[in-house]
Amino acid sequence: MNPAIAIEHTKGWVYTTVGELYDRHGGEAQTGPFGSQLHAVDYQAEGGTPVIMPVDIRDRRIDTARIARIGERKKSELARHQVREGDVLFARRGDVGRFAVVSEQESGWICGTGCLRVRLNTPDVHSAFLAHYFGRSEVKEWLLREAKGTTMPNLNTSILRKLPLVLPPLAEQRRIAAILDQTESLRVKRRHALAQLDTLTQSLFLDLFGDPATNAKSWNTVFLYDLLALPLRNGLSPSNSGAVKAKVLTLSAITGDTFRADAWKEAPFQSVPPLDQRVDAADLLICRGNGNIQLVGKGYFPPCDMPDLTFPDTMIAARISSDCIVPRFLQVLWNGSSVRRQIESLARTTNGTFKVNQTILESIRLVAPSLPLQCEFATQVSTVERLKAAQRVSLVKLDALFASLQHRAFRGEL
């Protein structure tokens, strides 16, 4: 769908394209420097001018946590790639819906390799309004549809020139942006509260048990192998020629900050999945492989038995005996730093993908405090989980409110 067609024609609103607008005002669309213009030796550990890469673009903003920097000489060579306040940076390939609007703080930084810079160069566009406009799902769908490439979508300046743009009068842009900013601020606070509750769970663990990496001698230690009620099981592989449809979890079910029971799809299999391949509440479901090493080996227990669902070959199931370990304790321990260090040191890489196998997982060493202490911890975590559930419900409502306001705003109905 054309993102401009989706908007009602409203008096005083201008219907144009990105290219038409910057042509009228002396702006431009330009790619970042070629890889041959920037080498590893050009970067410096401290100081210097930041270079904005696609990985630095998060939530419509520029994240400086790991941003690369260059010295004055290289900055001078790349002067034509400097950004100004109000410029819009897009990722050139992959997640082409990823973008950021440059703020005053980032003015003078460098648009890096892998990014496209759009400079509208007009005082009649409010940057916050522009961020909300480009953040619409209709815009992302348009970019994905127009992007070139068979294996990975790619943007270029010609595509961005054609991107439809709808602009109310400047005062109306500011009013719309203020309303959407207020709702977005509430969403950010809810997400921050959820992140803080995740931190609280780890803090409760450390208060009761300390860091297992440094005080393992204080507790009994076991291997994952010792906790198994059944041998580890790999998930099933869907079959293109399969005649049986079954519901199968997707990897996103276990790679977030909680188990997602709604993360599944239908896939064809050669036969109906057997009972031991169904999702069971006693199974710790573990991520078998991922391009992000921090997700490899991550695992969650499902909140209940789900006999209508199976798990895929991207997961390994560990059926846990409750004789010496409490599942809620194990889940926090498993996703904590001591187990992560073991998994990351043992994981193997194949074509850029980090992987673990059954042998590696069976060898993971775990602390096993007394069951009463584990149960005490589980009770505390249950309280935190109830708070997190309430925050998630609130966030879902705010997301729905934001979507409704956004829809109405760009139809001239606010």
C-alpha positions as CSV (number, residue, x, y, z in Angstrom):
1,M,0.0,0.0,0.0
2,N,1.2,3.5,-0.8
3,P,1.7,5.2,2.6
4,A,0.3,8.4,1.2
5,I,-2.8,6.8,-0.3
6,A,-3.6,5.4,3.2
7,I,-4.0,9.0,4.4
8,E,-7.1,11.0,3.8
9,H,-6.7,14.2,1.7
10,T,-6.9,16.9,4.3
11,K,-7.0,20.6,3.7
12,G,-3.6,22.2,3.9
13,W,-1.7,18.9,3.8
14,V,1.0,18.6,1.1
15,Y,1.2,15.2,-0.8
16,T,4.7,14.8,-2.3
17,T,7.7,12.5,-2.3
18,V,11.0,12.6,-0.5
19,G,12.8,13.4,-3.8
20,E,10.4,16.2,-4.9
21,L,10.7,17.9,-1.5
22,Y,14.5,17.9,-1.3
23,D,14.8,18.9,-4.9
24,R,12.7,22.1,-4.2
25,H,14.9,22.9,-1.2
26,G,18.4,22.0,-2.3
27,G,18.6,18.8,-0.3
28,E,19.9,15.4,-1.3
29,A,19.9,11.6,-0.8
30,Q,23.4,10.2,-0.5
31,T,25.0,6.8,0.4
32,G,27.6,6.6,3.2
33,P,31.2,6.2,2.3
34,F,32.4,3.0,0.5
35,G,34.2,0.3,2.6
36,S,37.4,1.2,0.7
37,Q,37.2,4.7,2.3
38,L,37.1,3.4,5.9
39,H,39.4,0.8,7.2
40,A,39.9,-0.7,10.7
41,V,43.1,1.4,11.2
42,D,41.0,4.5,10.8
43,Y,39.1,3.9,14.0
44,Q,40.3,4.9,17.4
45,A,39.3,3.7,20.9
46,E,38.6,7.0,22.5
47,G,37.7,10.6,21.4
48,G,37.2,11.5,17.8
49,T,34.0,11.8,15.8
50,P,31.4,9.1,15.9
51,V,30.6,7.2,12.7
52,I,27.0,6.0,12.5
53,M,26.5,2.5,11.2
54,P,23.2,0.6,10.8
55,V,23.9,-1.3,14.0
56,D,23.9,2.0,15.9
57,I,20.4,2.8,14.7
58,R,17.9,1.6,17.4
59,D,14.3,2.6,18.1
60,R,14.5,5.5,15.6
61,R,17.5,7.0,17.5
62,I,21.3,6.7,17.4
63,D,22.7,4.5,20.1
64,T,26.2,5.5,21.1
65,A,27.0,2.5,23.3
66,R,29.3,0.8,20.8
67,I,29.7,3.5,18.2
68,A,33.0,3.7,16.3
69,R,35.0,6.9,16.1
70,I,37.6,8.4,13.8
71,G,40.2,11.1,14.1
72,E,40.3,14.6,12.6
73,R,42.2,13.7,9.5
74,K,39.8,11.0,8.4
75,K,36.8,13.2,9.4
76,S,38.1,15.9,7.0
77,E,38.4,13.3,4.2
78,L,34.8,12.3,4.8
79,A,33.4,15.8,5.2
80,R,30.7,15.3,2.5
81,H,29.2,12.5,4.7
82,Q,28.7,14.7,7.8
83,V,25.2,14.7,9.1
84,R,23.1,17.7,10.2
85,E,20.2,18.0,12.6
86,G,17.0,16.8,10.8
87,D,18.8,14.4,8.4
88,V,17.3,11.0,8.2
89,L,19.6,7.9,8.1
90,F,18.3,4.6,6.7
91,A,19.9,1.2,6.8
92,R,20.8,0.3,3.2
93,R,20.3,-3.5,3.5
94,G,18.6,-6.1,5.6
95,D,16.2,-4.3,8.0
96,V,15.5,-1.5,5.6
97,G,12.8,-0.1,7.8
98,R,15.5,0.9,10.4
99,F,16.0,4.6,10.5
100,A,17.0,7.5,12.7
101,V,16.4,11.3,12.6
102,V,19.6,13.1,13.5
103,S,19.3,15.4,16.5
104,E,21.3,18.5,17.4
105,Q,23.6,16.5,19.5
106,E,24.6,14.3,16.6
107,S,25.1,17.1,14.1
108,G,28.6,16.9,12.6
109,W,28.9,13.1,13.0
110,I,29.6,10.9,10.0
111,C,27.1,8.8,8.1
112,G,28.8,5.4,8.0
113,T,29.1,2.6,5.4
114,G,25.9,0.8,5.1
115,C,23.7,3.8,5.7
116,L,21.8,6.2,3.4
117,R,21.4,9.8,4.3
118,V,18.3,11.9,3.3
119,R,18.6,15.7,3.7
120,L,15.2,17.4,3.1
121,N,16.8,20.8,3.9
122,T,13.5,22.5,4.6
123,P,12.4,24.4,7.7
124,D,8.8,23.3,7.1
125,V,9.3,19.8,8.4
126,H,9.3,19.0,12.2
127,S,11.8,16.3,12.9
128,A,9.7,14.5,15.6
129,F,6.7,14.4,13.1
130,L,9.1,13.0,10.5
131,A,10.2,10.3,12.9
132,H,6.6,9.2,13.6
133,Y,5.7,9.3,9.9
134,F,8.6,7.1,8.8
135,G,7.9,4.8,11.8
136,R,4.5,3.8,10.4
137,S,4.1,0.2,9.3
138,E,2.8,1.4,5.9
139,V,6.2,3.1,5.2
140,K,8.2,0.0,6.2
141,E,6.0,-2.2,4.0
142,W,6.5,0.2,1.1
143,L,10.3,0.1,1.6
144,L,10.4,-3.7,1.8
145,R,8.3,-4.0,-1.4
146,E,10.5,-1.5,-3.3
147,A,13.8,-2.7,-2.0
148,K,16.0,-4.6,-4.5
149,G,17.8,-8.0,-3.9
150,T,16.8,-11.6,-4.0
151,T,18.5,-12.8,-0.8
152,M,18.5,-9.5,1.1
153,P,16.5,-6.3,0.6
154,N,18.6,-3.4,-0.5
155,L,17.8,0.3,-0.6
156,N,19.3,3.0,-2.9
157,T,18.8,6.7,-3.4
158,S,16.5,6.2,-6.3
159,I,14.1,4.2,-4.1
160,L,14.2,6.8,-1.3
161,R,13.5,9.6,-3.9
162,K,10.1,7.9,-4.6
163,L,9.1,7.4,-1.0
164,P,5.7,9.1,-0.6
165,L,5.6,11.9,2.0
166,V,2.6,13.7,3.5
167,L,3.1,17.0,5.4
168,P,0.4,18.9,7.3
169,P,1.2,22.6,8.1
170,L,4.1,23.0,10.5
171,A,1.9,23.8,13.5
172,E,-0.1,20.7,12.9
173,Q,3.0,18.6,12.6
174,R,4.1,19.8,16.0
175,R,0.7,19.1,17.6
176,I,0.6,15.6,16.2
177,A,4.2,14.9,17.2
178,A,3.5,16.1,20.8
179,I,0.5,13.8,21.2
180,L,2.4,10.8,19.8
181,D,5.6,11.6,21.8
182,Q,3.6,11.7,25.0
183,T,2.2,8.2,24.4
184,E,5.6,6.9,23.2
185,S,7.1,8.2,26.4
186,L,4.7,6.1,28.5
187,R,5.6,3.0,26.4
188,V,9.3,3.7,27.0
189,K,8.7,3.9,30.7
190,R,6.8,0.6,30.7
191,R,9.6,-1.1,28.8
192,H,12.1,0.3,31.2
193,A,10.1,-0.9,34.2
194,L,10.1,-4.4,32.7
195,A,13.9,-4.3,32.2
196,Q,14.3,-3.2,35.8
197,L,12.2,-6.1,37.0
198,D,14.4,-8.5,35.0
199,T,17.4,-7.0,36.9
200,L,15.6,-7.4,40.2
201,T,15.2,-11.2,39.5
202,Q,19.0,-11.5,39.1
203,S,19.6,-9.3,42.2
204,L,17.4,-11.6,44.3
205,F,19.4,-14.6,43.0
206,L,22.7,-13.0,43.9
207,D,21.5,-12.0,47.3
208,L,20.5,-15.5,48.2
209,F,23.1,-17.6,46.4
210,G,26.0,-15.2,45.4
211,D,27.7,-15.5,42.0
212,P,28.0,-19.2,41.1
213,A,31.1,-18.5,39.1
214,T,33.0,-17.4,42.2
215,N,31.4,-19.3,45.1
216,A,30.5,-22.7,43.6
217,K,32.3,-24.4,46.5
218,S,29.6,-23.1,48.9
219,W,26.9,-25.3,47.2
220,N,26.6,-28.7,45.8
221,T,27.3,-28.7,42.1
222,V,25.8,-30.9,39.4
223,F,25.9,-31.2,35.6
224,L,22.8,-30.8,33.5
225,Y,23.1,-34.4,32.7
226,D,22.5,-35.3,36.4
227,L,19.1,-33.4,36.3
228,L,17.6,-35.2,33.3
229,A,14.5,-37.4,33.6
230,L,14.9,-38.2,29.8
231,P,17.8,-37.9,27.4
232,L,18.1,-34.5,25.6
233,R,15.9,-34.4,22.5
234,N,16.4,-32.3,19.4
235,G,13.3,-30.7,17.9
236,L,11.6,-31.9,14.7
237,S,12.5,-30.6,11.2
238,P,9.6,-29.5,9.1
239,S,9.3,-31.2,5.7
240,N,8.4,-29.4,2.4
241,S,6.9,-32.6,1.2
242,G,5.1,-33.4,4.5
243,A,1.4,-34.1,4.3
244,V,0.7,-33.5,8.0
245,K,0.3,-29.9,9.4
246,A,1.3,-29.3,13.0
247,K,1.8,-26.2,15.2
248,V,5.4,-25.6,15.9
249,L,7.1,-23.1,18.2
250,T,9.3,-20.4,16.5
251,L,12.7,-19.6,18.0
252,S,11.3,-16.2,19.2
253,A,9.3,-18.2,21.8
254,I,12.5,-18.6,23.9
255,T,14.9,-15.8,22.9
256,G,13.1,-12.9,24.6
257,D,12.8,-12.0,28.3
258,T,10.1,-14.5,28.9
259,F,8.5,-17.6,27.3
260,R,6.1,-16.5,24.5
261,A,3.3,-19.0,24.1
262,D,1.9,-17.1,21.1
263,A,5.2,-17.5,19.1
264,W,4.2,-20.5,16.8
265,K,3.3,-21.2,13.2
266,E,1.9,-24.1,11.2
267,A,4.4,-26.3,9.3
268,P,4.3,-29.5,7.3
269,F,5.7,-32.7,8.8
270,Q,6.0,-36.3,7.6
271,S,3.9,-37.6,10.4
272,V,2.1,-36.5,13.6
273,P,4.7,-35.4,16.2
274,P,5.0,-38.1,18.9
275,L,4.1,-37.3,22.5
276,D,7.8,-36.8,23.6
277,Q,8.1,-34.1,21.0
278,R,5.2,-32.1,22.3
279,V,5.7,-29.0,24.5
280,D,5.8,-30.1,28.1
281,A,6.0,-27.8,31.2
282,A,8.9,-30.0,32.6
283,D,11.1,-29.4,29.5
284,L,13.7,-26.6,29.6
285,L,13.6,-25.6,25.9
286,I,17.0,-24.4,24.8
287,C,18.1,-22.3,21.8
288,R,20.3,-24.6,19.7
289,G,21.8,-22.0,17.3
290,N,21.8,-18.3,16.4
291,G,23.8,-15.6,14.8
292,N,23.8,-13.8,18.1
293,I,26.0,-15.7,20.6
294,Q,24.1,-14.1,23.5
295,L,20.9,-16.0,22.4
296,V,22.6,-19.4,21.9
297,G,21.8,-21.7,24.8
298,K,19.1,-19.4,26.2
299,G,16.3,-21.5,27.6
300,Y,12.8,-21.3,29.3
301,F,10.3,-23.7,30.8
302,P,6.8,-23.4,29.2
303,P,4.3,-22.1,31.7
304,C,2.1,-25.2,31.2
305,D,1.8,-28.3,29.0
306,M,1.0,-27.5,25.4
307,P,0.1,-30.8,23.8
308,D,-1.1,-29.1,20.6
309,L,2.4,-27.7,20.0
310,T,5.7,-29.3,19.0
311,F,9.2,-27.7,19.2
312,P,11.5,-27.2,16.1
313,D,15.0,-28.5,15.3
314,T,16.3,-25.1,16.4
315,M,15.6,-26.1,20.0
316,I,16.8,-28.8,22.3
317,A,14.5,-30.1,25.1
318,A,15.8,-31.0,28.6
319,R,13.2,-32.9,30.6
320,I,14.1,-32.0,34.2
321,S,13.6,-34.2,37.3
322,S,12.4,-32.1,40.2
323,D,14.2,-34.3,42.8
324,C,17.0,-31.8,43.5
325,I,16.2,-28.7,41.5
326,V,13.3,-26.3,41.3
327,P,12.4,-25.3,37.7
328,R,12.0,-21.6,38.5
329,F,15.4,-21.5,40.2
330,L,17.0,-23.4,37.3
331,Q,15.5,-21.1,34.7
332,V,17.1,-18.0,36.3
333,L,20.3,-19.9,36.9
334,W,20.4,-21.1,33.3
335,N,20.0,-17.6,31.8
336,G,22.4,-16.1,34.3
337,S,26.0,-15.1,33.8
338,S,27.7,-18.2,35.1
339,V,26.0,-20.5,32.6
340,R,26.2,-18.0,29.8
341,R,30.0,-17.9,30.2
342,Q,30.2,-21.7,29.9
343,I,27.9,-21.8,26.9
344,E,29.7,-19.0,25.1
345,S,33.1,-20.6,25.7
346,L,31.9,-24.0,24.4
347,A,29.6,-22.9,21.5
348,R,30.9,-23.7,18.0
349,T,30.6,-21.5,14.9
350,T,29.4,-22.5,11.4
351,N,29.1,-19.9,8.7
352,G,28.6,-17.2,11.3
353,T,26.1,-19.1,13.3
354,F,26.9,-20.1,16.9
355,K,25.7,-23.6,17.9
356,V,25.5,-25.9,20.9
357,N,24.7,-29.6,20.9
358,Q,23.6,-32.2,23.4
359,T,27.1,-33.1,24.5
360,I,27.9,-29.5,25.2
361,L,24.7,-28.9,27.2
362,E,25.0,-32.1,29.2
363,S,28.4,-30.8,30.4
364,I,27.2,-27.5,31.8
365,R,28.0,-27.3,35.5
366,L,25.3,-25.9,37.8
367,V,25.0,-25.1,41.5
368,A,22.3,-26.9,43.5
369,P,21.6,-25.2,46.9
370,S,19.2,-26.8,49.3
371,L,15.6,-27.3,48.1
372,P,14.1,-25.0,50.8
373,L,16.3,-22.2,49.7
374,Q,15.4,-22.7,46.1
375,C,11.8,-22.7,47.0
376,E,12.2,-19.4,48.9
377,F,13.8,-17.9,45.8
378,A,11.0,-19.3,43.6
379,T,8.3,-17.6,45.8
380,Q,10.1,-14.3,45.5
381,V,10.4,-14.7,41.7
382,S,6.7,-15.5,41.5
383,T,5.9,-12.1,43.0
384,V,8.2,-10.4,40.5
385,E,6.6,-12.3,37.6
386,R,3.2,-11.1,38.7
387,L,4.5,-7.5,38.6
388,K,6.0,-8.1,35.1
389,A,2.7,-9.6,33.9
390,A,0.9,-6.5,35.0
391,Q,3.4,-4.3,33.2
392,R,3.1,-6.3,30.0
393,V,-0.7,-5.9,30.1
394,S,-0.2,-2.2,30.5
395,L,2.3,-2.1,27.7
396,V,-0.1,-4.0,25.3
397,K,-2.8,-1.4,26.1
398,L,-0.4,1.5,25.4
399,D,0.8,-0.1,22.2
400,A,-2.9,-0.4,21.1
401,L,-3.5,3.2,22.1
402,F,-0.4,4.4,20.2
403,A,-1.4,2.5,17.1
404,S,-4.9,4.0,17.2
405,L,-3.6,7.6,17.7
406,Q,-1.0,7.1,14.9
407,H,-3.7,5.9,12.5
408,R,-6.0,8.8,13.3
409,A,-3.1,11.4,13.3
410,F,-2.2,10.6,9.7
411,R,-5.8,10.7,8.6
412,G,-6.2,14.2,9.9
413,E,-8.6,13.0,12.7
414,L,-6.8,14.1,15.8
